[in-house]
Amino acid sequence: MKKWQSINRYLRHLLLPGVIGVIIFLGTCILGSEQVPDLPPLLPWDKLVHAGMFFVLSGVCYYDYYRLFNGNVNRNKWIFWCFFIPVIYGAGIELLQQFVFTSRSAEWGDFVADVMGAFIATVGAIYFLNYRNKPKKTLSL
């Protein structure tokens, strides 16, 4: 019975990152570029969207991993699962766009934006972990 509870717990914490990953996959591989609306050329919207999606994906992974282990995370494993796996996932999407879903094109800029989004989430997660472990200063009068 305890084994099934453990498996259920892992699946529960993998569900949200998995759903977000599927949404990213559908948005970046299946939709053709003609289906994406034209936006003002002031900002590189495409790259901002890539960075935002991978920020959210990594952020959700960090949050779920943190909750899965009740805040007692191994920092190296945490970064591996929540930074490197999304980066590898982003590279896989770009390769699929290049070789399978030919209605889309692979771009190095998209991959770099994916990495930057995951990196920003990583910096935030490490900051949170360090801040959480920092002793609180008390002011005595």
N, C-alpha and C positions, 0 to 999 in steps of 0.2 A: 504494500500500500504506500509506503514512504517513497519508493522508487517512482510511482506514478505521480505523486505530489511534486516531486522534484522535476520530472519531465514537464508536467503541466505548468509549473512556475517558469521554466525556461521558455516554453512555447508562448506563454502570456507576454513575456518581455521581448520576444522576437517578433511578435505580431505587428506592432506599430511601425518599427523600422522596416519590416517587410512590405507593409502596405505603402509606405512612403517610397520605398525603392521601386515598387511596381508603378506607382504614379509617375515617378521620374522616368522610368523606362518608357512608359507609354508616351509621355510628353516629348521625350527627346529622340525616340526612334521611329515611332509609328506615324506621328503627325508629319505631314510634308511641310516643307518651308513655305509653300503657298498658302497654307492654312494658318500661319502665324501672322497676326495683323502688323501692318507697318507702323512703326513708332517714330517719334521725332528723332533725328540723328544727333541730338545733343549728347546723349550718353550711349555707351555700348550696352543697350538693353539686353541683348542676347547673353553677353558675358555676366551681367548682373543677375540675370535669372539663373544661369548655371551656378554661380557662386551662392546665390540664395538657396537654391534647392539642395545643394550639398552641405551648406551650413545647417539647414534644417535636418537633413538626413543624419549627419554626424552628431548634431545636438541631441536628437532623439535617441540615437544609439548611446551617447554618453549618459543621458538621463536614465534610460532603461537599464543599462549595465550597472549604474550606481545604485538604483533601486533593487536590482536583482541580488546584489551582494550587500544590501543594507548599509551602504556607505563605506564598507570595508573593501575598497578596490585595490587591486594590484595595478599600480600606475602603468607599468609596461604592457600588461595585457589589455588594460583599458584603452591605451593609445593604439595598440595593434588593432583591436576589434572596431574601434570607433573612428580611427583616422585612416589607417592603411587599407582596411577592407573597403570603405567607401571610395578611396582613391583608385583602388584596383577595379572596383565596379564602374567608376567613371571612365577608366581606360577601356574597359570592356564595351561600354556603350559606344564610345568613339570608334572602336574597331568594328562593331556591328554596323554602325552607320556607314563606314567605309566599304565594307565587304558584303553586307547582307541587305540592309535597308537602303537601297540606292536612291530613294526619293530624298534622302538627307545626305549631307556631306560631313565628313569628320574634319575637325579643326583642332589644331594644337591650342589655339586660344580658348576653346571650350574646355579642353582638358585642364589647362592652367587655371581657369576660373573654378573648375570643380575642386582642384587641389586647394586653391585659396579659400574657398568656402569651408572646406573640411578643416583647413589649418586655423581659420578664425574661430571655429567652434572648439577646436582643441585648445587654443590659447585661453578661451573663456572657461573651458572645463578645468584646466590646470589651475587657473586663477581661483576658480570656485573651490577646488579641492584644497589649495593652499590657504585660502581665506577661512575656510571651514575649520581647518586644523589649527589656526592661529589662536593663541589664548587671548581672551577678551581682557582688555585693560579696564580696571575699575578705578574710579576716582573717589578717593576717600576725603572727607572733609574734616 
